Amino acid sequence: MKLIKLTRDYKCEWKSLIGEFEKNNEKLTPLSMKGNANTFEDFLIESNNNSKGINLKDGIVPSDVYFLVDDNSKYLIGAIDIRHYLNKYLLQYGGNIGYGIRASERKKGYATQMLALALEKCKEIGISRVLITCFKSNIASANTIIKNGGILENEVIEDENIKQRYWIQL
Ligand SMILES: CC(C)(COP(=O)(O)OP(=O)(O)OC[C@H]1O[C@@H](n2cnc3c(N)ncnc32)[C@H](O)[C@@H]1OP(=O)(O)O)[C@@H](O)C(=O)NCCC(=O)NCCS
């Protein structure tokens, strides 16, 4: 398995991934798998800008979105977003990393593998301690974090839901 950034020849695979979330009426997670783009071409521009910190809206920090693929396939299994540093909101609620696996590929260990690969990317950009948050009710996500070494710091309330804050030391 590996993490890739998308290039122009991934248009169909990208549409398929987004389409699966939408077909199931699921929120796109991470949101940056599409961002504010209406077209694939706009997505490529926006994600490249996000990575370089160009044209960021207020309160948005530079970030990289990667997609999980099998070594010999272009099929996109999920996506993971790495925020380069924490601002006030991210420190309290959002964390460094957000991720999602397409519904048809869940419970196969992919999120656990995808997070492990993303932690390597975090090291490369100099992050030494990674914050990941999830709602307490999201057992699958909490397990994914714990299996990658996450230590629960505390729980906070966001939108009347309990959110857990985990740290992973790299
Ligand atoms: C959360 C999510 C990424 C997990 O992806 P996944 O590929 O199914 O996770 P994995 O297969 O790596 O499983 C991780 C652990 O969670 C457990 N798990 C998976 N789905 C579960 C479920 N529905 N209920 C309880 N445990 C679950 C797995 O058994 C595994 O633990 P184990 O090895 O101890 O058994 C996926 O469900 C998803 O994309 N959800 C929607 C988006 C989302 O919630 N993202 C996280 C936001 S914080």
The ligand as a MOL file (V3000), in Angstrom:
LIG
                    3D

  0  0  0     0  0            999 V3000
M  V30 BEGIN CTAB
M  V30 COUNTS 48 50 0 0 0
M  V30 BEGIN ATOM
M  V30 1 C -13.1320 5.4820 10.6970 0
M  V30 2 C -12.6950 4.7660 9.4190 0
M  V30 3 C -11.6500 5.6200 8.7090 0
M  V30 4 C -12.1080 3.3890 9.7750 0
M  V30 5 O -11.6610 2.7990 8.5790 0
M  V30 6 P -11.4160 1.2330 8.4400 0
M  V30 7 O -10.5390 1.0190 7.2520 0
M  V30 8 O -12.7130 0.5260 8.4820 0
M  V30 9 O -10.6040 0.9210 9.7850 0
M  V30 10 P -9.7240 -0.3600 10.0480 0
M  V30 11 O -10.2240 -1.4950 9.2150 0
M  V30 12 O -8.2780 0.0070 9.9470 0
M  V30 13 O -10.1000 -0.6900 11.5600 0
M  V30 14 C -9.5390 -0.0150 12.6470 0
M  V30 15 C -10.0700 -0.6100 13.9120 0
M  V30 16 O -11.4180 -0.2120 14.1140 0
M  V30 17 C -12.2660 -1.3500 14.2030 0
M  V30 18 N -13.4900 -1.0490 13.5000 0
M  V30 19 C -13.6410 -0.8100 12.1820 0
M  V30 20 N -14.9180 -0.5230 11.9310 0
M  V30 21 C -15.5650 -0.5850 13.1120 0
M  V30 22 C -16.9060 -0.3640 13.5000 0
M  V30 23 N -17.8570 -0.0120 12.6120 0
M  V30 24 N -17.2270 -0.5110 14.8150 0
M  V30 25 C -16.2710 -0.8460 15.7180 0
M  V30 26 N -14.9930 -1.0580 15.4150 0
M  V30 27 C -14.6480 -0.9180 14.1130 0
M  V30 28 C -11.5160 -2.4500 13.5190 0
M  V30 29 O -11.9610 -3.7060 13.9810 0
M  V30 30 C -10.0910 -2.1270 13.9080 0
M  V30 31 O -9.8030 -2.5160 15.2360 0
M  V30 32 P -9.2530 -3.9750 15.5770 0
M  V30 33 O -8.0940 -4.2170 14.6770 0
M  V30 34 O -8.9220 -3.8600 17.0050 0
M  V30 35 O -10.3680 -4.9070 15.2640 0
M  V30 36 C -13.9100 4.5390 8.4700 0
M  V30 37 O -14.9320 3.9030 9.1880 0
M  V30 38 C -14.4390 5.8150 7.8390 0
M  V30 39 O -13.9440 6.2520 6.8010 0
M  V30 40 N -15.4720 6.4160 8.4540 0
M  V30 41 C -16.0660 7.6630 7.9490 0
M  V30 42 C -15.1100 8.8360 8.0960 0
M  V30 43 C -14.5670 8.9700 9.5080 0
M  V30 44 O -15.2610 8.7530 10.4900 0
M  V30 45 N -13.2870 9.3580 9.5990 0
M  V30 46 C -12.5840 9.5630 10.8590 0
M  V30 47 C -12.8900 10.9210 11.3680 0
M  V30 48 S -12.0870 11.1680 12.9570 0
M  V30 END ATOM
M  V30 BEGIN BOND
M  V30 1 1 1 2
M  V30 2 1 2 3
M  V30 3 1 2 4
M  V30 4 1 2 36
M  V30 5 1 4 5
M  V30 6 1 5 6
M  V30 7 2 6 7
M  V30 8 1 6 8
M  V30 9 1 6 9
M  V30 10 1 9 10
M  V30 11 2 10 11
M  V30 12 1 10 12
M  V30 13 1 10 13
M  V30 14 1 13 14
M  V30 15 1 14 15
M  V30 16 1 15 16
M  V30 17 1 15 30
M  V30 18 1 16 17
M  V30 19 1 17 18
M  V30 20 1 17 28
M  V30 21 1 18 19
M  V30 22 1 18 27
M  V30 23 2 19 20
M  V30 24 1 20 21
M  V30 25 1 21 22
M  V30 26 2 21 27
M  V30 27 1 22 23
M  V30 28 2 22 24
M  V30 29 1 24 25
M  V30 30 2 25 26
M  V30 31 1 26 27
M  V30 32 1 28 29
M  V30 33 1 28 30
M  V30 34 1 30 31
M  V30 35 1 31 32
M  V30 36 2 32 33
M  V30 37 1 32 34
M  V30 38 1 32 35
M  V30 39 1 36 37
M  V30 40 1 36 38
M  V30 41 2 38 39
M  V30 42 1 38 40
M  V30 43 1 40 41
M  V30 44 1 41 42
M  V30 45 1 42 43
M  V30 46 2 43 44
M  V30 47 1 43 45
M  V30 48 1 45 46
M  V30 49 1 46 47
M  V30 50 1 47 48
M  V30 END BOND
M  V30 END CTAB
M  END
